[in-house]
């Protein structure tokens, strides 16, 4: 997971993440799911929404992580589409997707989502995100979700 700091104890970071996820999830401020391979229960990745946005235009921020051994199999694409559809069932809103421009696989996934969901680049939302303890600039993109909206 990109936010893990390798210089700090792993167990404590996971414990803090799970505690915050449960607390904020109960209040509707974030939603997280695990991606699991159905035939053997292997953890493939995580996907979730939170309210930590930078653009001033979006209500939600979408983040995801796919285990390196499971990348390039379409898991992120399918999870992103399913979660955007789920969140958009209730009402129309905007969602930020952030990506490191130097991560070709991640950028390809985000650009496909932006293209198929008819989104746009949002320079106002660009920001640095901590990845493995290092602040890394990320591009911001917006997609609009809601009833009747979805990928082309």
MOWORA-V318070 format. One record per residue. N is the residue number from 1. RES is the residue in three letters. PHI is phi in degrees with one decimal (999 if undefined). D_CENTER is the distance of its C-alpha to the mean C-alpha in Angstrom with 2 decimals. Layout:
N	RES	PHI	D_CENTER
N	RES	PHI	D_CENTER
This chain:
1	UNK	999	11.52
2	UNK	-64.0	11.39
3	UNK	-83.0	12.17
4	UNK	-66.0	15.22
5	UNK	-94.5	18.40
6	UNK	-65.5	20.93
7	UNK	-89.1	23.79
8	UNK	-115.0	23.14
9	UNK	-59.6	23.80
10	UNK	-62.1	20.98
11	UNK	-57.5	22.09
12	UNK	-65.8	22.08
13	UNK	-66.5	18.50
14	UNK	-66.4	17.32
15	UNK	-58.6	19.77
16	UNK	-61.4	18.52
17	UNK	-60.6	14.85
18	UNK	-67.0	16.20
19	UNK	-63.1	18.66
20	UNK	-66.4	16.33
21	UNK	-61.1	13.90
22	UNK	-66.0	17.09
23	UNK	-61.8	18.69
24	UNK	-74.3	16.03
25	UNK	-64.8	15.17
26	UNK	-63.3	18.91
27	UNK	-95.4	19.04
28	UNK	77.6	16.32
29	UNK	-90.9	14.29
30	UNK	-157.4	11.15
31	UNK	-138.4	10.37
32	UNK	-130.0	9.26
33	UNK	-136.3	10.50
34	UNK	-99.2	11.76
35	UNK	-98.0	12.42
36	UNK	-126.0	16.17
37	UNK	-73.9	18.85
38	UNK	-65.6	21.34
39	UNK	-81.4	24.57
40	UNK	-135.5	24.27
41	UNK	71.9	21.42
42	UNK	-66.7	19.82
43	UNK	-72.9	16.34
44	UNK	-101.0	14.20
45	UNK	172.7	10.74
46	UNK	-133.7	8.21
47	UNK	-146.1	5.38
48	UNK	-168.1	5.37
49	UNK	-118.3	6.35
50	UNK	-142.2	8.70
51	UNK	-98.3	11.49
52	UNK	-87.2	11.25
53	UNK	-113.8	11.70
54	UNK	-121.6	14.04
55	UNK	-77.3	15.32
56	UNK	77.0	17.61
57	UNK	-119.7	16.83
58	UNK	-97.9	13.56
59	UNK	-91.5	13.49
60	UNK	-124.5	9.81
61	UNK	-116.9	6.75
62	UNK	-103.8	3.40
63	UNK	-130.3	1.29
64	UNK	-150.5	3.55
65	UNK	-146.9	7.21
66	UNK	-122.0	10.29
67	UNK	-50.6	13.73
68	UNK	-56.3	15.70
69	UNK	-70.9	18.47
70	UNK	-111.0	16.41
71	UNK	-74.0	14.79
72	UNK	71.1	16.43
73	UNK	-119.3	17.01
74	UNK	84.7	14.65
75	UNK	-64.2	12.58
76	UNK	-62.4	9.16
77	UNK	-57.3	10.91
78	UNK	-66.6	12.38
79	UNK	-67.2	9.57
80	UNK	-62.3	7.62
81	UNK	-60.1	11.16
82	UNK	-64.1	12.16
83	UNK	-72.4	9.60
84	UNK	-64.4	10.19
85	UNK	-62.0	13.82
86	UNK	-60.3	13.94
87	UNK	-65.1	12.74
88	UNK	-81.3	15.06
89	UNK	-63.1	18.01
90	UNK	-85.7	19.27
91	UNK	-160.4	19.23
92	UNK	-78.5	18.36
93	UNK	-160.7	15.79
94	UNK	-106.4	13.56
95	UNK	-128.0	9.81
96	UNK	-87.9	8.64
97	UNK	-125.2	6.55
98	UNK	-107.9	7.70
99	UNK	-150.8	9.31
100	UNK	-72.9	12.35
101	UNK	-64.2	15.17
102	UNK	-98.3	16.93
103	UNK	-109.6	14.49
104	UNK	-58.4	15.99
105	UNK	-67.5	14.06
106	UNK	-65.1	10.58
107	UNK	-64.6	12.31
108	UNK	-61.3	13.95
109	UNK	-63.7	10.96
110	UNK	-65.5	9.57
111	UNK	-64.8	13.27
112	UNK	-63.4	13.99
113	UNK	-62.6	11.51
114	UNK	-60.7	13.07
115	UNK	-64.3	16.46
116	UNK	-73.5	16.40
117	UNK	-96.9	15.05
118	UNK	56.2	17.48
119	UNK	-90.7	15.23
120	UNK	-152.6	16.33
121	UNK	-74.3	16.02
122	UNK	-132.7	16.12
123	UNK	-59.5	18.00
124	UNK	-62.1	18.32
125	UNK	-95.3	14.68
126	UNK	-58.7	14.92
127	UNK	-160.9	14.79
128	UNK	-88.6	15.13
129	UNK	-122.8	12.57
130	UNK	-78.9	14.19
131	UNK	-123.9	13.65
132	UNK	52.1	16.33
133	UNK	83.1	18.33
134	UNK	-117.8	18.48
135	UNK	-73.4	17.37
136	UNK	-126.1	15.88
137	UNK	-64.2	15.78
138	UNK	-128.1	12.66
139	UNK	-81.5	13.09
140	UNK	-112.6	11.70
141	UNK	-131.4	11.71
142	UNK	-119.1	12.19
143	UNK	-129.8	12.50
144	UNK	-103.4	14.81
145	UNK	-118.7	14.60
146	UNK	157.9	17.56
147	UNK	-54.6	20.46
148	UNK	81.5	21.73
149	UNK	-103.1	18.87
150	UNK	176.6	16.85
151	UNK	-67.1	16.76
152	UNK	-73.9	20.16
